Amino acid sequence: MKVKHPKKIKRIPNITIENMNPKHSSYIIACSLLSFLSFGSLFAQETLNLEEVKKTAVSHSNSIKNGEIRIEQAEAAKREAIANYFPQINGQGTVLYGFNNNIIDPIQNILPIGIDNIYLASAGATEIIYAGGKVRNSSNLAGLQVETKTIQAEQSIDSVLYTTEDKYWQLVKVQEQLRSIQASKIYLTELLKQQEDLLGAGLIAKNQLLRVRTNRSRVLLQQSKLANMRKLALLDLGLYVGKIYDTTTVAIDTLRQVNPPQLKYSEPDLDLTGNDNYRLIEKSIEAARLMTKITKADLLPQVSVGVNAAYFGSFSNNLPGQFKPIGLGMVSIPISDWWGAGKEKVQQKILQEKIAQNNLEEQKDQLKIGIMKSWYDLIDAYKQINYAQENLYYTNENLKVQRDNYNSGLNNLTDLLDAQQQEEEAEAEYINAYANYKLAESKYLFVTDNLEDKYSEHYQNFN
């Protein structure tokens, strides 16, 4: 005699409830409600969205704060270099007093009583007229350091944004996996109730009931693992952005809607003009050139002029106070450096400049390779979504067929459970494909230096 089994609830969220045996409807509704209360109630708690999490991370990051401090340091060094354009002014005061003897003994007909104390006050200013361009190039180098630190500070923000996105989508991935495994639990719970009813009616053997219980235990264990993984991912994200979230906090994003990369990015962005990594390489070459010029300046004459004014006398009036202004000019020529250590220092700087130029070509190629790799990874990740979606469709259809056949007595419980597990695995692959796409997209935007577009206002603080 053919056993007529009740029809099953379809898989959530990809399967709807249809052709359900009325006697099981209240039980299934209760299971669904319990599942919603166990996970769906989280939506009544705090929720996260990617943009807010990024802003929190940017505000919290110590690397970004240190980047801003380094800019201030570089600007202070630039002001120090600019100060060398102005005269160097110094003052001096001296007092000499002889306790037991005169400092200057009496001189007949000139200084009859000698001098036992002397004071001297002077002030002078010195200005470098020519130093082989050393002052100018040192100032330019200091300005270049400000630009370099600014670029590095922008990179710090990019790095924080990229890491935040990575951690956020990892959280969403586990969250989606947890939803999927809960749908499997609901399906197997309903199937277990059906098997208990059939066993009670003497229509099936007990081993069929045990098979369902075994599969349900496996799903419950996986659910427990995923729940702990979600808490760990939430903690990891919270610690990184500087905010500890309650374990019931959920991310509002899902992994169900992505645009094909061809629609958002028509082709890989290989323009390195505005790429921060490329700009830093160019700055290193410019710095090497300036260092060569500064070192060469040490081989050239240095010309400076100055004025000095002094007032000196004696407290005992033995020497009347006098004011003496003078002017001075100085020329320094480092002759021995033309063939000695100075010449070798210049040669070292020239070689270092060549190394920097060679590095530019090599690193330029590496940057383009990195961009192309991230582009192909993005394309592959999107294709993987299509494959996973197609596989999930087939496993859903297979599960429907196996369920109908089982209900009609055309196949056994093993085939139905295998189909359910295959659909569960396909759902997991589907979720992984979406998560991998989001991570690949973030990586592509990071290596092409396009993450800052959403945070241009923050970047303006560096300019």
SVG drawing of the C-alpha trace seen along z (x, -y; Angstrom):
<svg xmlns="http://www.w3.org/2000/svg" viewBox="-6 -111 110 113">
<polyline fill="none" stroke="black" stroke-width="0.4" points="0.0,0.0 1.3,-3.5 1.9,-5.7 0.6,-9.2 2.9,-11.7 1.9,-15.2 3.4,-17.8 6.4,-19.8 7.0,-23.4 9.2,-25.0 12.7,-26.1 13.0,-29.7 13.7,-32.2 13.8,-30.7 10.7,-28.4 7.2,-29.5 4.6,-27.6 2.2,-25.7 0.1,-22.6 0.6,-22.3 -1.2,-19.7 -3.6,-21.7 -2.8,-19.7 0.8,-20.8 0.3,-24.5 0.0,-25.7 3.2,-23.8 5.1,-25.3 3.9,-28.8 5.1,-28.2 8.6,-27.1 8.8,-30.2 7.8,-32.4 10.4,-30.9 13.1,-31.3 12.1,-35.0 12.3,-35.6 15.7,-33.9 17.3,-35.9 14.7,-38.2 14.2,-40.0 17.7,-41.2 16.4,-43.8 14.7,-45.5 18.2,-46.1 20.9,-48.3 21.7,-48.1 24.8,-48.8 25.3,-50.2 28.6,-50.4 28.8,-54.2 28.3,-54.9 30.8,-52.2 33.3,-53.8 32.9,-57.2 33.3,-55.7 36.5,-53.9 38.0,-57.1 37.3,-59.0 38.8,-56.3 41.9,-55.3 45.2,-56.1 47.0,-55.7 44.9,-58.5 45.5,-60.7 49.3,-60.0 49.1,-60.9 47.7,-64.3 50.4,-64.8 53.1,-63.9 51.8,-66.5 52.1,-69.1 55.6,-68.0 56.5,-68.4 54.9,-71.8 57.0,-72.9 60.1,-71.6 59.1,-73.6 58.7,-76.8 62.2,-76.1 63.7,-75.9 62.0,-79.1 63.5,-80.9 66.9,-80.4 66.0,-83.1 66.0,-85.7 69.1,-87.2 70.3,-85.4 70.3,-87.9 72.1,-87.3 72.9,-89.3 75.6,-88.9 76.5,-90.4 79.8,-89.9 81.0,-91.2 84.6,-90.7 85.6,-91.5 88.9,-91.0 88.5,-90.3 92.0,-90.8 93.9,-92.3 93.1,-94.5 92.1,-92.9 94.3,-95.5 97.2,-96.8 98.0,-100.6 99.8,-101.9 101.8,-105.0 100.5,-108.1 97.7,-106.0 95.8,-104.1 97.2,-105.4 94.9,-103.4 94.2,-100.3 90.9,-98.6 89.3,-96.1 86.0,-95.4 84.7,-95.5 81.3,-95.1 80.5,-94.4 77.1,-94.3 76.8,-93.5 74.2,-92.6 74.8,-91.3 73.0,-90.1 74.3,-87.8 72.7,-87.1 73.8,-84.4 74.0,-86.0 75.0,-82.9 75.2,-79.2 75.1,-77.4 71.3,-77.1 71.4,-75.1 68.9,-77.3 66.4,-77.3 66.7,-73.5 66.4,-72.8 63.2,-74.8 61.9,-72.9 62.7,-69.6 60.8,-70.6 57.8,-71.5 58.1,-68.2 58.0,-66.4 54.7,-68.1 53.3,-66.8 54.6,-63.3 53.1,-63.2 49.8,-64.4 49.7,-61.6 50.6,-59.1 47.9,-60.4 45.4,-59.9 46.7,-56.4 46.1,-55.8 42.5,-56.7 42.2,-54.4 43.7,-51.6 41.3,-52.1 38.3,-52.2 39.4,-49.1 40.0,-47.1 36.6,-48.3 34.8,-47.2 36.5,-43.8 35.5,-43.3 32.0,-44.6 31.3,-42.2 32.7,-39.3 30.1,-40.1 27.4,-40.3 28.6,-37.0 28.3,-35.1 25.0,-36.8 23.6,-35.6 24.9,-32.1 23.2,-32.0 19.9,-33.0 20.3,-30.2 21.1,-27.5 18.1,-28.6 15.9,-28.0 17.4,-24.5 16.6,-24.0 13.0,-25.0 12.7,-22.6 14.2,-19.7 12.2,-20.5 9.0,-20.2 10.2,-17.0 11.1,-15.6 7.6,-16.3 6.1,-14.6 8.4,-11.5 7.2,-11.3 3.6,-11.3 4.2,-8.7 6.2,-6.5 3.3,-6.8 1.0,-5.7 3.2,-2.7 3.9,-3.8 7.7,-4.1 10.6,-2.4 12.3,-4.2 15.6,-4.4 14.0,-7.1 13.2,-9.2 16.8,-8.8 18.2,-9.9 16.2,-13.1 17.3,-13.7 20.9,-13.2 20.7,-15.8 18.9,-18.2 21.6,-17.8 24.2,-18.6 22.3,-21.7 21.9,-22.8 25.7,-22.4 26.4,-24.4 23.9,-27.1 25.7,-27.3 29.1,-27.6 27.8,-30.4 26.2,-32.2 29.6,-32.3 31.3,-33.3 28.9,-36.2 29.6,-37.4 33.3,-37.1 33.0,-39.0 31.0,-41.7 33.6,-42.0 36.4,-42.2 34.6,-45.0 33.7,-46.8 37.3,-46.8 38.6,-48.1 36.3,-51.0 36.5,-51.7 32.9,-50.8 31.8,-47.7 28.5,-46.5 25.9,-44.4 25.8,-40.8 22.3,-41.4 23.5,-44.1 23.0,-43.3 24.2,-44.7 21.3,-46.0 23.1,-45.1 22.5,-41.8 24.4,-39.9 21.5,-39.7 22.0,-42.7 25.1,-43.6 25.7,-45.3 27.8,-43.7 31.3,-45.2 30.8,-46.0 28.0,-48.4 30.0,-50.2 33.5,-49.9 33.7,-49.8 37.4,-48.9 40.2,-48.7 41.5,-52.1 45.2,-52.0 45.6,-55.8 48.3,-56.3 48.3,-60.1 46.3,-60.5 47.3,-57.2 48.8,-57.8 51.3,-55.0 52.5,-56.4 52.6,-59.9 54.8,-58.8 57.3,-57.2 57.5,-60.4 58.0,-62.4 60.9,-60.0 62.6,-60.8 62.1,-64.5 63.5,-64.3 66.6,-62.4 67.2,-65.2 66.9,-67.9 69.3,-66.0 71.8,-65.8 71.6,-69.6 72.0,-70.2 75.1,-68.1 76.6,-69.8 76.0,-73.1 78.5,-72.1 81.3,-72.2 80.4,-75.8 81.6,-79.1 79.4,-80.5 79.1,-84.3 77.5,-86.1 77.4,-89.6 76.7,-91.0 76.7,-94.0 77.6,-94.1 77.3,-96.8 79.0,-96.7 79.0,-98.9 81.7,-98.4 83.1,-100.2 83.9,-99.9 81.6,-100.1 84.3,-102.0 84.5,-104.6 88.1,-103.8 87.2,-103.1 84.6,-105.4 81.7,-103.6 82.1,-103.4 79.8,-102.4 81.4,-100.6 79.4,-99.6 81.1,-97.4 80.3,-95.7 81.6,-92.4 81.7,-90.1 82.7,-86.5 83.6,-84.1 84.1,-80.4 85.5,-78.1 85.7,-74.3 88.6,-73.7 89.6,-70.2 86.1,-68.9 86.5,-69.4 88.6,-66.2 88.0,-64.7 85.1,-63.5 82.7,-66.2 83.1,-64.9 82.3,-61.4 79.2,-62.5 77.9,-64.1 78.6,-60.9 76.6,-58.9 73.6,-61.2 73.8,-60.9 73.8,-57.1 70.9,-57.2 68.9,-59.4 69.5,-56.8 68.2,-54.0 65.1,-56.0 64.5,-56.5 64.9,-52.8 62.5,-52.0 59.9,-54.2 59.7,-52.1 59.7,-48.8 57.1,-49.9 55.0,-51.5 54.7,-48.1 53.9,-46.4 51.1,-48.9 49.5,-48.2 49.8,-44.4 48.2,-44.8 45.3,-46.8 44.8,-44.3 44.8,-41.4 42.2,-43.1 40.1,-43.8 40.2,-40.1 39.4,-39.0 36.4,-41.3 35.2,-39.9 35.7,-36.3 33.9,-37.1 30.9,-38.3 30.9,-35.3 31.0,-33.1 27.8,-34.7 26.1,-33.7 27.4,-30.1 26.3,-29.9 22.9,-31.3 22.4,-28.8 23.6,-26.0 21.2,-27.1 18.3,-27.2 19.0,-23.6 19.3,-22.3 16.1,-24.1 14.3,-22.4 15.9,-19.1 14.7,-19.5 11.1,-20.1 11.3,-17.0 12.7,-14.8 10.0,-16.1 7.2,-15.4 8.6,-12.0 9.0,-11.2 5.4,-12.4 4.3,-10.2 6.3,-7.2 8.5,-7.2 11.8,-7.6 13.2,-7.1 14.0,-9.5 17.8,-9.3 17.3,-10.9 15.2,-13.7 17.8,-14.4 20.6,-14.4 18.8,-16.9 18.1,-19.1 21.8,-19.0 22.9,-19.8 20.5,-22.8 22.0,-23.9 25.5,-23.7 24.5,-25.6 23.0,-28.3 26.3,-28.6 28.2,-28.8 25.8,-31.5 26.4,-33.6 30.1,-33.2 30.0,-34.3 28.2,-37.5 30.6,-38.2 33.6,-37.6 32.3,-40.0 31.9,-42.8 35.4,-42.1 36.9,-42.1 35.2,-45.3 36.6,-47.0 40.1,-45.7 39.8,-47.0 38.7,-50.5 41.6,-50.4 44.4,-49.6 43.0,-52.1 42.9,-54.7 39.2,-55.4 38.0,-54.8 38.5,-58.5 35.7,-59.7 33.1,-59.2 35.2,-61.0 36.5,-64.0 35.4,-66.4 37.7,-64.7 40.6,-64.8 40.1,-68.6 41.4,-68.8 44.9,-67.8 45.1,-70.5"/>
</svg>
